[in-house]
């Protein structure tokens, strides 16, 4: 008879950084990454479930929950795992338009995940604009960072639809991305080739930041890191605005209309700025307009956005987890002229490019994950005071992808707001265009669609100036 396996050998300790993200969870500020895939055609729920079993559940982290042994957190296989607890379906109330979708997503975003189960869920929202549907995914930050979870999401998709016409089962195909996260990875060659084909900009950004991390890793205790740590600690808190304050449980979401990548590049070429500069500058202008909308003075105001920086390569994805740092980018809200504002933001971003800040923040997170909870909460509050928003810009796939045989029209997501911040801004490019997702605390920003409208108005203003 086979001897029972020792449960200790089946447990994996949470890394200190992942433990830090787990402990940041609060009812008013959940550390959950939320994203949606939008389809114009209905997706078979049975086929979707079969695909999840085949692909997502082959990744061990999605079968594991967190247990505590003598106060220490571990990943362990959930003995009562049931996919029906994690993959749900819901019919959108009529008329199933964007207003209805916003309300449903805002409501779901405010709900915590069950800590006794694996910390993820997906919900198929059916009846979107008639025959369409939306797959909303919610994954806790302690499972992995944005780049790792993007690759997990891509592992659920295909470049081509399945021509079999079957809707009740999923065939035996795998995705090269799935192999990155399995217990015995079969290598990253196929995954790298596919990633470089469908999202070359994202791969280039990942490689550049990973190389910078490796070259800077030896300086963690050196002059550059000491100076960066001093700047972080001594930096003054952000000014008080309507965007900062105590948080409540209810959240609000909004998202922009698509803007073509070619249009953004055209503006960048004309005004000598990067694509990232243009989008962040339009967003900064949208925030300036929102302050005016709420009756606040914007001239002379500057506040910061905490922006994630990836610190690992594709080869290091197998264990998921978090390997990223943060930079604190100053947003020149107070500059009225959009071109002057773009130039100022470009200069601010350039000054941070070779900063040791991301490495230092990563080291701080690792230390906090091993510290008493009270110390972590105090440190998170201190660093959170030095920013007003979390902002991220991710270059996604250039090609149209398919989910369970149906083309995906849109992908957008919302970043969690660590540090008791009430505003999260996520820019994501997909299939030749870019969208912005905005998540806010309902008590601070009850109308994030006004910021989105300002974002579009600012981009149009930059376009007009560029064409002159």
N, C-alpha and C positions, 0 to 999 in steps of 0.2 A: 504494500500500500504506500502511496506517495506521502511523504511527510509534509505536514502543513508548512506553508511558507511563513517565515518570520516577518511580522508586519513592519518591523523597523527597516527591512531591506526594500520595502515597497514605498517608503516615504521619502520625499525629497524636501529638504528645508527650503523655505522661501529665501531668496537672496535678500540682503539688507535693504536694497533699493526697492524691491517689490513689496517688502514688508512696510516700508515707509509709505508707499502709495496706498496699501490696504488700510493703514491707520489714518490716512487723510479723509477717509469717508465720513461724512456727516449728513444728517437728514436734509440740511439746507444746501448741501454742496456735495453731491455724489461724484465719486471719481470713476465715472462710466463714460466710455467713448460711444457715442450714438451715431449711426449712419444709415442711409437708405439707398436702395437700388430701385429705380423707377422703370417699370415696363408698361408698354401700351397695350399688351395682350395679357390675358389671364394665364397664370402659371398653375400647373397641376400640383396640388398640395401633396399628393401621394408620391409623385415623382421627386418633388423637392425633399421630402422626408427620406426617400431612398438615397438621394445624392448626399444628404447630410450624413447618413450612416456610413456611406462609402468613403467620403472624403474627410469631413470635419472630425468625425469620431475616431479616425485613424491617428489623429494627433492627441497624444495622451493627456495634454493639459485640459482638453475639453471634456474629459471623462473624470477629472479629478476635482475634489473639493478641498477646502482648507480645514485642517484640524489643529488643535493646540495640545501639545504634550509638554507638561511641566512649564507651561507658559510660552513655549516656543512654537511658531507656526510651521506647518508642513503641508505639502501637497500629498494627497493620498487618493487612490481610486475610490470613487463613490460607490459603495456596495449596493445602493438603492437607485443608481442612475436610471432615469427614464427619459427618453428623448421627448416624450409628450409634455414634460415639464418645461422644456427649453425651446421647442419649436411650436408656435401657436398660430392660430389664424383668427382673423376678425373681419367682419363685413363693415365697411365704412358707412356711417349714416348718410342718407341722401342729403345733398346731391353728390357727395363724394368728391367735391372739388378741393382746390388748394386751401380754402378757408377751413374746411372740415379736417383735412389732413394736418394742418398746423395745430388745430386743437387736440387731435388725437396724439400727435407726436409730443406736444408740450405736456400732456397728461402722463404718457408713458415715461417720459424723461424724468419725471419727478418721483417715480416709484423705485425703491431700492430693490436690488437683487437679493434672493434668499441666500444668506451666508452659510446655510447648511448644505447647499448644493453647489455644483460648478457655477462659477460666476459669469454666466453669459445667457443670453436669450435672443431669439429671433421671432418676429411676428409678421406673418403675411397679411397685409391689409388689402382686402379685395374690394372691387367695385370702385376703383379710383377713376374718376372721369368716365364712368360707364363700364368699359371692358378692361381697363388697365388694372394694375396692382402695384403695390409697393412692399418690398421686403425691408423691414426695419431691424437692424442688428444693434444689440447692446452688449458691450464687453467691458468688464472691469479692467481698469488700468493696471492692476497688479498682475494680470495675465501677460500683458505685453504693452509695448509702446506703439505709437501710431504707425510707424513704418512696418513693424512686425505684423500688426493686425491688418494692415492694408494687404500684405502678402497672403495672410490667411484668407481674407475676403476674396482675393483674386483666385485662390485655389478652388473656390466654389464655382468659378465661371469657366466658360470655354470661348475659344475664338470663333468657332463655327457652331451653328445649331445642329442638333442631332436629327438626322434625316429619317429615323426609323418611324416617326409618327406616334410612338408609344407614349402614353401619359401616365401609366400606372407604375412603371419601374424605371430604374436608372441603370444604364449599362455599366460595364466593368472598367470603363476608362478612368484614369487618374489624371491629375494635373501635376506638371513638374513642380509647381509651388508647394503642393502637399508634401512632396518628398523632403522639403527643407526642414519640416517640423516633426518627422516621424522618429520613432525611437532608434532606428538604424538608418540614418539618412543615406540615400543612394548616390550622394554627390550633388553638386550644385551646377554642373555644367549645363544641363538642359534648362534648369530654372534661370540661370544667368542668360542664356541665349534668348529665352522667351522674354525675360524682363527687358533686356537691351533692345528687343524688337518692339515691344508694345509700349514701353515707357522709358525711352532713352534719357530723357531729362531727369527723371527721378533716380535712375541708376547712376547717372553722372554726379548728381548731388550727393547721393549716398556714399559713393566712392570717395569724393573729395572730402567730405566731412570725416569719414572713417580714417583716411590717410592723415588728415590734420590732427585727429585725436591720437593716433599712434605716434606721430612726430612730437606731439606736445605732452604725451604721457610721462616722459622722463622729467618734465618740468613741473610736475604737480607740487613738489616742495621747493621749486626754484623761484627765481625772482619774478618771472611772469605770473605765476600762480599766486604768489604772495601779494603782488600788486593788484591782481584781479579780485582776490578775496577782500583786500582792504577797500577797494572801490565798492564792492557789494555791501559790505557792512556799514561803511560810512556814508553811502548814498542817502540823500534825504528822502523821506516819504513823498509819494505823489500828492499833488494838491487835492483838496477836497472838492469834488464835483458831484453832480447828480448820479454819476456812474459808480460811485463808491458809497458803501454804507453797510449796515447790518443786512444779512440775507434771510430770506424765508424759504419755505419748501417749494411753492409753485414756481415754475419756469415758463418762459415764452421762447418760441423759435420763429425764425423767418429765414428766407433764402432769396437770393437774387435771381433774376432772369439770366440766361446764358449770354456770355460775351465771347466772341470768337477770339482765339489765340492770335490770329493774324492781325486783328484790330489792335490788340494790346501791344504786339511787337511793332506795329507801325508807329504807335505813339512813342514807344521806347526809342526807336531809331531816330525819330525826329527830335526828341528832347534829350538824347544822349543818356538814357537810363535803362536799367534792366527791366525785364518783364515783371519781376518781383517788386521793384521800386514803384512801377506804375500802379500796380494793384494795391499795394500798401498805401501809397499816397492818396489814391481815390478813397480808400477806406478811412484814412485819416481825415480827409475832407468831409466824408459822411459823418464822422463823429463831431467835427466842428459844427456842421449844420445842425446836428441834433442838440448840442449845447444851446445854440441859438433858439431852436424850437422850444426848449424847456426854459427859456428866459435867462440863461446863464451867459456871462461874459466869456468869450473865447479868445480874444486878442491877448497875446502875451502868455497864453497857457501852453505848457508842455507837460505831457505825462508819458508813461512808458507802457510798452506791451512786452510781456514775457513770451519769448518765442523759443520753441523746442529746436534743438540741433541734434541730429542723429550722430551717434558715436560708434557705430559698428558697421561692418560690411555684410554682404549677403551670406558669406561663409559662416557667420556666427549666429544664424537665426534659429538653430535647432532647439535651443532651450527656451525660446521666446523671452519673456522677461523684459525689463526696461534697461536700455543702454542709450540714454540721451541726456544732454545737459540743457541749459537755458541761457539765452542772452536777454538782456533788458534793453530793448530798442526805444530810444526817445522819439516820440511822435510829435512833430512840430505843429500841434493843433492851432497855435496862435498865429500862424502865417496865413493871411487871407488869400494872397495870390497863389493859384494852384501850381504854376510852374516854379515859382520860388520855393513853395512847400516841397515839391518833388525833388528839387536840387538839394534842399536841406536834409530831407530824409535819406537821399542817396549818400550824402556825406556821412550821416550818422551810421548808416548800415556799413559803409566801407570801413569806418573806424573800428567796427566790431568784428570784421572778418577774420582777423588774426588774433582775436582776443582769447585769453585762457579761460574766460568766464564759463563756457559750457563744461569744461573739465572740472573746474572748481565746484560748480553746482552739483555735478554728478557725484563728486567726492563727498560733498555735504549731505546729499540724500543718502548715500551709503552709511555715513556716520549716524544720521538721524534714525535709520532703520534699526540700529543697534542700541539706541539711547532710550531712556525712559520716555513713556508716552507724553508726559507733561513737558519735557524738554523739547520734544518734536513739535508739539502744538505751539509752544512759544516761538520756536524758530520759524515755523511756517507763517505765523502771524507777522513776525518782523519782516520776513522777505516779501510776504504778500503786500505789505504796506508800500513797497517800492514799485508797484505796478498797478495799473487800472484795469487791464484786460489781458487775457491770454490770446495770442494770435499765431496762426500757423498757415503756411502755404505749401501744399504738397502737389508736385507734378505727377498726375496719374496717367493711366493708359491713353495712348493716342488713338487706338482702334476701338471699334464697337465690340463689346463683349456680350456673351449670352449666359443666361441663368436658366437652367432646366429647359433648355431648348428655345428660349425666347430672348430677343434682343433687349439689352439694357439701354434705355434712352438716356437716363441721367444717373449720376452718382454724386451725392454730397453728404457731408457729415458735420457733427458738432463736437468740439473739443471740450473736455471738462475743465472747470475753472478752479485750479488749485490755489491755495493761499487765500481763501475767503474772498475771491474776486467774483464780481457779479456779471462779467461779460466775457464771452468766448467767441472768437471770430476765426472761421476756418475757410480757407480758399483752396479749391480743388479743381484741377483741370482734367477733362475727360473727353476723348473723341473730338478734339479740335476746338473745344470751348471751355470756358471757366465759369464756375459758380461760387458764390460766397454763401456760407451758412453762418447764421448768427444765433447764439443762445444767450439768454439773459435771465437774471433774477426778476421775477414779475413785479416785485415791490420797487426795484430800482429803475428798471427799463420795461414798462408794461407794453411798449409799442415798438419792438425792434424793427418792424417793417419800415418805420420812419428813417432809421439809420440806413437800411438797405436802399431806400429811395434816394437818400443823399449820396450814397456810394455811386449809384447810376448817374446822378446829375454831375458829380465831380468827374467821373470818367468821360462823360460827354463834353465837359468843359476842357479837359485835357486833350481830347480828340480835336476839338475846334482849334485850340491853340497850336497843336502840332501841325495841322493842315494849313495854317497860315504861313 
